[in-house]
Structures are given as structure tokens and as C-alpha cells.
């Protein structure tokens, strides 16, 4: 992999850490996130940090979304995105 990446002119690194909060919880599963406080019951609509299957769910969605780009000019490791290409195509 290193030899593949080092031959390109441009290299970009993006951190997708905050994107965990962009994944909606399936409507049928929202009741599982309900918690009660003094003034009512609250339900999470998006993934929250600390959920057991959050990282695998996120990785599965990202891999499916960027499938056509993977191994062409993009690599994904957990919540980090790496893009590499020549300078003209990179921009």
C-alpha cells in the first residue's frame, strides 16, 4: 500500500469523527434509546457516542457510500479518510 500512495503528488487527510452524529437511528429502534427525566421522556434520533455497535455501523455506511472510490484514490481507516492523486485531479 505504501508504494501505491507515495507515487502521487497530492495527499489529503480528513477526520470523520464528528460524523458519527449524522447517522440516523432506525425509526423502529428509537424506543430503545428512550430515557426519562423530570420533565418528560427523551429519545435519541441519531447515533450517540458510547453505543456498542456505533463504529462498525459507521464504517459499514462509509464503505458502502464510497465503494467506487476505494482503492482508486481513497482509503478509509475507522473514521479517517485519505485521498491521493496527482495535483490536477486532486483539486
LUMPA-570455 format. One record per atom (N, C-alpha, C): residue number from 0; residue in one letter; atom name; x, y, z. Coordinates in Angstrom, 3 decimals. Atoms other than C-alpha are relative to their C-alpha. Layout:
N
NUM,A,CA,X,Y,Z
...
This chain:
91
0,X,N,0.818,-1.186,0.000
0,X,CA,0.000,0.000,0.000
0,X,C,0.867,1.257,0.000
1,X,N,-0.847,-1.190,-0.086
1,X,CA,2.783,2.470,0.820
1,X,C,0.545,0.387,-1.369
2,X,N,-0.509,-0.310,1.329
2,X,CA,4.297,2.212,-2.665
2,X,C,-1.087,0.577,-0.900
3,X,N,1.114,-0.516,0.781
3,X,CA,0.882,2.863,-4.175
3,X,C,-0.245,1.466,0.313
4,X,N,0.318,-1.360,-0.412
4,X,CA,0.331,6.068,-2.195
4,X,C,1.156,0.965,-0.258
5,X,N,-1.132,-0.921,0.096
5,X,CA,3.840,7.540,-2.383
5,X,C,0.258,0.508,-1.408
6,X,N,-0.251,-0.468,1.367
6,X,CA,3.791,7.922,-6.165
6,X,C,-0.895,1.164,-0.411
7,X,N,0.902,-1.105,0.324
7,X,CA,1.095,10.639,-6.052
7,X,C,0.516,1.330,0.539
8,X,N,-0.448,-1.338,-0.379
8,X,CA,1.640,14.399,-5.769
8,X,C,-0.785,0.580,1.172
9,X,N,0.877,-0.621,-1.003
9,X,CA,-1.313,15.323,-3.545
9,X,C,-0.555,-1.058,0.946
10,X,N,0.444,0.904,-1.049
10,X,CA,-2.426,13.747,-0.312
10,X,C,-0.848,0.801,0.976
11,X,N,0.890,-0.697,-0.937
11,X,CA,-5.408,14.822,1.823
11,X,C,-0.483,-0.967,1.064
12,X,N,0.431,0.795,-1.143
12,X,CA,-6.479,13.583,5.210
12,X,C,-1.209,0.696,0.628
13,X,N,1.203,-0.539,-0.627
13,X,CA,-9.982,14.104,6.622
13,X,C,-0.374,-0.859,1.193
14,X,N,0.421,0.705,-1.203
14,X,CA,-11.178,13.185,10.075
14,X,C,-1.519,0.019,0.073
15,X,N,1.448,0.094,-0.019
15,X,CA,-14.772,11.954,10.147
15,X,C,-0.584,-0.225,1.378
16,X,N,0.424,0.275,-1.377
16,X,CA,-15.032,11.794,13.941
16,X,C,-1.377,0.575,0.317
17,X,N,1.283,-0.629,-0.338
17,X,CA,-17.967,14.222,14.198
17,X,C,-1.155,-0.577,-0.808
18,X,N,1.064,0.533,0.848
18,X,CA,-19.893,12.352,11.512
18,X,C,-0.800,-1.112,0.670
19,X,N,0.778,1.013,-0.705
19,X,CA,-20.996,9.696,13.993
19,X,C,-1.393,0.533,0.335
20,X,N,1.284,-0.590,-0.367
20,X,CA,-23.767,12.097,14.980
20,X,C,-0.923,0.209,-1.185
21,X,N,0.817,-0.193,1.187
21,X,CA,-25.074,12.199,11.395
21,X,C,-0.770,-1.260,-0.383
22,X,N,0.660,1.261,0.337
22,X,CA,-26.269,8.574,11.344
22,X,C,-1.317,-0.090,0.755
23,X,N,1.321,0.099,-0.627
23,X,CA,-29.994,8.340,11.975
23,X,C,-0.228,-1.393,0.560
24,X,N,0.398,1.279,-0.584
24,X,CA,-31.330,5.618,14.206
24,X,C,-1.277,-0.439,-0.707
25,X,N,1.194,0.523,0.675
25,X,CA,-33.900,3.396,12.503
25,X,C,-1.235,0.294,0.849
26,X,N,1.208,-0.343,-0.764
26,X,CA,-37.427,4.507,13.478
26,X,C,-0.479,-1.130,0.920
27,X,N,0.464,1.122,-0.826
27,X,CA,-38.254,1.007,14.782
27,X,C,0.873,-0.213,1.238
28,X,N,-0.915,0.188,-1.129
28,X,CA,-35.247,1.182,17.165
28,X,C,0.117,1.213,0.915
29,X,N,-0.130,-1.218,-0.809
29,X,CA,-35.670,4.698,18.550
29,X,C,-0.496,-0.189,1.430
30,X,N,0.528,0.212,-1.351
30,X,CA,-37.713,3.470,21.510
30,X,C,1.069,-0.578,0.935
31,X,N,-1.070,0.594,-0.802
31,X,CA,-34.573,1.627,22.681
31,X,C,0.917,1.047,0.620
32,X,N,-0.868,-1.061,-0.511
32,X,CA,-32.833,4.959,23.280
32,X,C,-0.734,0.934,0.953
33,X,N,0.813,-0.868,-0.852
33,X,CA,-35.608,6.454,25.423
33,X,C,0.546,0.038,1.423
34,X,N,-0.339,-0.151,-1.408
34,X,CA,-34.699,7.841,28.817
34,X,C,-0.910,1.061,0.598
35,X,N,0.960,-0.862,-0.685
35,X,CA,-36.864,9.615,31.380
35,X,C,0.739,0.970,0.913
36,X,N,-0.524,-1.028,-0.892
36,X,CA,-36.008,12.869,33.116
36,X,C,-1.188,0.679,0.678
37,X,N,1.064,-0.621,-0.799
37,X,CA,-38.020,15.132,35.445
37,X,C,-1.133,0.575,-0.833
38,X,N,1.054,-0.650,0.775
38,X,CA,-39.924,16.891,32.667
38,X,C,-0.441,-0.774,-1.237
39,X,N,0.518,0.824,1.087
39,X,CA,-40.572,14.002,30.276
39,X,C,0.967,-1.075,-0.452
40,X,N,-0.821,1.060,0.592
40,X,CA,-39.155,11.220,28.145
40,X,C,0.666,0.548,-1.254
41,X,N,-0.751,-0.446,1.166
41,X,CA,-36.469,11.910,25.563
41,X,C,0.466,-1.215,-0.802
42,X,N,-0.413,1.073,0.896
42,X,CA,-35.480,9.806,22.551
42,X,C,1.085,0.526,-0.924
43,X,N,-1.055,-0.374,0.934
43,X,CA,-32.270,9.949,20.516
43,X,C,-0.476,-0.260,-1.423
44,X,N,0.345,0.172,1.407
44,X,CA,-32.822,10.443,16.766
44,X,C,1.217,-0.395,-0.839
45,X,N,-1.245,0.340,0.691
45,X,CA,-29.175,9.976,15.758
45,X,C,0.880,-0.801,0.954
46,X,N,-0.921,0.803,-0.810
46,X,CA,-26.358,7.706,16.951
46,X,C,0.671,0.853,1.059
47,X,N,-0.679,-0.704,-1.068
47,X,CA,-24.865,8.730,20.258
47,X,C,1.314,-0.701,0.312
48,X,N,-1.289,0.595,-0.340
48,X,CA,-21.309,8.168,21.448
48,X,C,-0.173,-1.016,1.120
49,X,N,0.034,1.018,-1.027
49,X,CA,-20.760,5.063,23.512
49,X,C,-0.899,-1.178,-0.325
50,X,N,0.837,1.125,0.401
50,X,CA,-23.223,2.818,21.675
50,X,C,0.924,-1.126,-0.470
51,X,N,-0.889,1.138,0.260
51,X,CA,-21.733,-0.653,21.327
51,X,C,0.312,-0.186,-1.485
52,X,N,-0.211,0.282,1.422
52,X,CA,-22.184,-1.034,17.540
52,X,C,0.173,1.256,-0.852
53,X,N,-0.134,-1.258,0.745
53,X,CA,-21.627,2.591,16.567
53,X,C,1.161,-0.010,-0.999
54,X,N,-1.091,-0.009,0.983
54,X,CA,-18.141,2.272,14.979
54,X,C,-0.207,-0.966,-1.174
55,X,N,0.225,0.883,1.153
55,X,CA,-18.981,-0.820,12.876
55,X,C,-1.128,0.486,-0.909
56,X,N,1.109,-0.523,0.816
56,X,CA,-22.264,0.740,11.729
56,X,C,0.480,1.157,-0.862
57,X,N,-0.533,-1.141,0.731
57,X,CA,-20.482,3.938,10.724
57,X,C,0.936,-0.465,-1.117
58,X,N,-0.954,0.493,0.987
58,X,CA,-17.701,2.059,8.933
58,X,C,-0.720,-0.686,-1.162
59,X,N,0.782,0.678,1.031
59,X,CA,-20.242,-0.070,7.049
59,X,C,-0.669,1.013,-0.935
60,X,N,0.670,-1.029,0.802
60,X,CA,-22.142,3.028,5.870
60,X,C,1.005,0.747,-0.868
61,X,N,-1.020,-0.740,0.744
61,X,CA,-18.993,4.897,4.829
61,X,C,0.582,-0.865,-1.121
62,X,N,-0.548,0.899,1.012
62,X,CA,-17.592,1.878,2.972
62,X,C,-0.979,-0.182,-1.148
63,X,N,1.024,0.149,1.039
63,X,CA,-20.864,1.401,1.104
63,X,C,-0.131,1.285,-0.820
64,X,N,0.147,-1.284,0.682
64,X,CA,-21.076,5.118,0.262
64,X,C,1.144,0.269,-0.970
65,X,N,-1.182,-0.313,0.806
65,X,CA,-17.517,5.398,-1.109
65,X,C,0.586,-1.209,-0.719
66,X,N,-0.486,1.255,0.583
66,X,CA,-17.211,1.895,-2.581
66,X,C,0.720,0.197,-1.337
67,X,N,-0.594,-0.170,1.325
67,X,CA,-16.447,3.094,-6.129
67,X,C,1.349,0.733,0.042
68,X,N,-1.250,-0.755,-0.120
68,X,CA,-13.576,5.320,-4.888
68,X,C,1.098,-0.750,0.751
69,X,N,-0.986,0.733,-0.805
69,X,CA,-11.898,2.862,-2.528
69,X,C,0.985,-0.723,-0.906
70,X,N,-1.118,0.608,0.723
70,X,CA,-8.550,1.594,-3.801
70,X,C,0.292,0.659,-1.342
71,X,N,-0.340,-0.800,1.186
71,X,CA,-8.714,4.049,-6.733
71,X,C,0.787,1.234,0.429
72,X,N,-0.693,-1.187,-0.517
72,X,CA,-7.811,7.241,-4.880
72,X,C,-0.368,0.291,1.445
73,X,N,0.471,-0.240,-1.364
73,X,CA,-9.248,6.799,-1.397
73,X,C,0.197,-1.233,0.872
74,X,N,-0.103,1.054,-1.023
74,X,CA,-8.567,4.754,1.733
74,X,C,-0.783,0.472,1.221
75,X,N,0.746,-0.317,-1.219
75,X,CA,-10.683,4.597,4.890
75,X,C,0.533,-0.873,1.127
76,X,N,-0.382,0.737,-1.205
76,X,CA,-9.489,3.615,8.337
76,X,C,-0.823,0.559,1.151
77,X,N,0.933,-0.404,-1.048
77,X,CA,-12.174,3.792,11.029
77,X,C,-0.702,1.304,-0.389
78,X,N,0.675,-1.253,0.343
78,X,CA,-13.208,7.468,10.919
78,X,C,0.920,0.971,-0.735
79,X,N,-0.952,-0.835,0.719
79,X,CA,-10.268,8.770,8.861
79,X,C,-0.048,-0.312,-1.492
80,X,N,0.047,0.141,1.449
80,X,CA,-10.383,9.368,5.116
80,X,C,1.299,0.529,-0.586
81,X,N,-1.221,-0.421,0.673
81,X,CA,-7.262,9.578,2.949
81,X,C,-0.257,-0.023,-1.500
82,X,N,0.129,-0.084,1.441
82,X,CA,-7.366,10.769,-0.661
82,X,C,1.370,0.320,-0.588
83,X,N,-1.296,-0.224,0.634
83,X,CA,-4.390,10.722,-3.007
83,X,C,-0.182,-0.014,-1.512
84,X,N,0.063,-0.082,1.467
84,X,CA,-3.931,11.673,-6.675
84,X,C,1.057,0.978,-0.478
85,X,N,-0.885,-1.052,0.498
85,X,CA,-1.963,13.944,-8.981
85,X,C,-0.648,1.346,0.294
86,X,N,0.467,-1.317,-0.421
86,X,CA,-2.330,17.670,-8.374
86,X,C,-1.217,0.484,-0.812
87,X,N,1.111,-0.457,0.835
87,X,CA,-4.693,18.360,-11.312
87,X,C,-1.325,-0.639,0.391
88,X,N,1.236,0.707,-0.353
88,X,CA,-7.237,15.722,-10.343
88,X,C,-0.386,0.170,1.447
89,X,N,0.273,-0.085,-1.434
89,X,CA,-6.955,16.260,-6.628
89,X,C,-0.934,1.157,0.340
90,X,N,0.818,-1.178,-0.296
90,X,CA,-8.495,19.724,-6.612
90,X,C,-1.404,-0.194,-0.519
